[in-house]
Amino acid sequence: MASVDTRVPSRSLADRVGVVARPFAAATVAGAASGLFVGGVLGRIGMRVIAALSPAGTQGLLTDDGAAVGAITVGGSLVLAGFTTALGAVGGLAYLGVRRVLPGSRRIRMLGFGLFTGAAGGGLFVHDTTLFDFGVLRPHWFSVSLFVLLPLAHGLLASWLCEYLLSTGSWFQRLPVPVLLPVGILVLVRPETMILGVVVVLAGLVVTSVPLLFDLWRSRPLTMVGAAVYVAVVAFGLFSLARDIAA
């Protein structure tokens, strides 16, 4: 079973920091590791497959993101790895929110987050055929499938890793808070995402310090609102994905 802290706000600042830091660091570390592997490694392999299968005339042309088709460079791979690591870490933070509003079963939470990232990521990454990536590169079905399966795989892996790190007795639970906080922020990689991480930590400290906010965070109405947002994001992502595939 996952370790979920149910205590009321503590008067000790050290306790409040620990309550916030452990799930925060677990989420960002799990998300970053998943983002690096799924996006930086599997994504790079998938892009290479697309380049190899595409018509010869497309080699060297620029994709919608400005990358040359078929060209694999150390610099380009490092940029991709940094981007997917940071994006994955932010996705890990999103899992904390989804985890809060989904049912208690670990398996349901993992599957639910996979659906969330697959729908939202697919709707975000897959575009209609007026663009180069999904209009010129071939085969279309592989490109579309890749950019749906990658975010779905990230959601499943990141949520599994996060649940493992938060499980009672894991090695991660024994790490001291002075180690957890900087690591949790550093794996966000980019300055803007690091700032987001600091904001999340500060917001968590405020919530755990104010009894009224703590009760609100754990309240049923907020759970219902969060569940409604979850359903809306999944529904919109699936609609957008279906519309672009049809185009």
C-alpha positions, 0 to 999 in steps of 0.5 A, spaced: 500 500 500 502 507 498 504 511 504 499 517 504 500 522 510 493 523 514 495 527 519 493 534 521 497 540 520 503 540 524 506 545 528 513 543 527 516 546 520 520 540 519 514 535 520 511 540 515 516 540 510 517 532 510 510 531 509 510 536 503 517 534 500 517 526 500 511 526 495 514 532 491 520 529 490 518 522 489 513 525 483 518 529 480 524 523 480 519 518 478 516 523 472 523 525 470 526 518 470 520 516 466 521 522 461 528 521 460 527 513 458 520 514 454 521 520 451 529 521 450 530 514 449 524 510 446 522 517 443 529 518 439 528 510 437 521 512 434 523 518 430 529 514 427 524 509 425 520 514 422 525 517 418 528 510 415 521 509 413 519 516 410 520 517 402 528 518 400 526 526 398 524 527 406 531 526 408 535 532 411 528 536 411 526 540 417 520 537 421 515 542 425 520 542 431 526 544 426 530 538 426 533 535 420 529 528 418 534 522 419 540 526 422 542 524 429 547 528 433 549 528 440 547 535 441 540 534 438 539 528 443 541 532 449 536 537 448 531 532 447 533 528 453 533 535 457 526 537 454 523 530 456 526 529 463 523 536 465 516 535 461 516 528 465 518 531 471 512 536 471 508 530 469 510 527 475 507 533 479 501 532 475 500 525 478 500 527 485 493 531 483 490 525 479 492 521 485 488 525 489 482 525 486 482 517 483 479 511 487 484 508 492 486 502 488 494 503 486 492 499 479 486 504 478 490 510 479 496 508 474 491 506 469 487 512 470 494 516 469 496 513 463 489 514 460 490 522 462 497 522 459 495 518 453 489 522 451 492 529 453 499 528 450 496 525 444 491 531 443 497 535 444 502 532 440 498 529 434 496 535 429 492 535 422 495 533 416 497 540 414 503 540 418 510 536 416 510 531 421 504 528 420 503 530 413 509 528 409 513 523 414 510 516 413 507 512 415 502 516 418 499 510 422 506 509 425 507 517 427 500 517 430 501 511 434 508 513 436 505 520 439 500 517 443 503 511 446 509 515 448 505 519 453 501 513 455 507 509 457 510 515 460 504 516 465 504 508 466 511 508 468 511 515 472 505 513 476 508 506 477 515 509 479 512 514 484 507 509 487 514 505 489 517 510 491 512 512 496 510 505 498 512 504 506 519 501 507 522 503 500 529 506 500 526 512 498 522 513 504 529 513 508 532 519 505 533 525 509 529 531 507 535 535 506 537 531 500 530 530 498 528 537 496 534 539 492 534 533 488 526 533 487 527 540 484 534 539 480 530 533 476 526 539 473 532 541 469 529 547 466 529 554 470 522 555 468 520 548 471 524 549 477 520 555 479 514 551 478 517 546 483 518 551 488 511 554 487 508 547 488 513 546 495 511 553 498 503 552 496 504 545 499 507 548 506 501 553 506 496 548 505 499 544 511 500 550 515 493 552 515 488 547 518 482 550 514 486 549 507 488 542 509 481 540 511 479 544 504 484 540 500 482 533 503 474 535 502 469 531 498 467 537 494 474 538 492 475 531 490 469 532 486 471 538 482 478 535 481 475 528 478 471 533 473 477 536 471 480 530 470 474 527 466 474 534 462 481 533 460 481 526 458 475 527 454 478 534 450 484 530 449 480 524 446 476 529 442 482 533 439 486 526 437 480 523 434 479 530 430 486 530 428 486 523 426 480 524 422 483 530 418 
